[in-house]
Amino acid sequence: MATFKRFEDIEAWQKSRILSKQINTITKYPHYKDDPDLRRQLKRSSGSAMDNIAEGFERGGKKEFIQFLSISKGSIGETRSQLIRSIDNELISQQQFDELMLIAEEVSKMRKVLCHI
């Protein structure tokens, strides 16, 4: 982890933050009021992705960092599944879905790179 001085410098955390912010924006749409459980879980899983990167980094050990990256990757997978539910239930547009899925997939792929640091 010597490559990074702060978790805020990690690109996967930065992209996770963008994803979380965009999800917080879309879940304010009135459509999500009809499915508060999906709204809440989508916000939680996207936030969990960035939080686990930060927590793993702050623990200071490489093994723990890798473990938390795995947890973060799982949260991203959960977010992607919930985005699929959102598009299936017509809560978001195809364009929003595509943009959010692209970011989520980028973050998911970054785990492999970070594990080799």
C-alpha positions, 0 to 999 in steps of 0.5 A: 500500500506504499503507492497511496498515502491516503485512501482518497488517492485510490482511483477505485475509491474515487469512482465508487464515490462518483457512483454513490453520488449519482445513485443518491441523486437518482434515488431522489426521483419520485419513482423510488418512493414506490419501492423504498426498500430498493432505494435504501439498499441501492444507496447502502450498497453503493456507499458500502463499496467506497467505505470498504475501500477506505476501511481496508486501506486504513487498517494498514495491512495488505491482507486486510486491504485485499479482504476489504477490496473483496467486500467492496467488489461484492457491494458493487455486484449488489449495486449492479443487481439493484440497478438491473432491478431499477431498469426492469421496474422502469425507475431509471432510464436506459441512459442512466442505467448504462452510465451507472453500470459502466462506472460500477463495472470499472470499479469492479475490475479495479480490484484485481489491480489493487490486489497486486500492490 
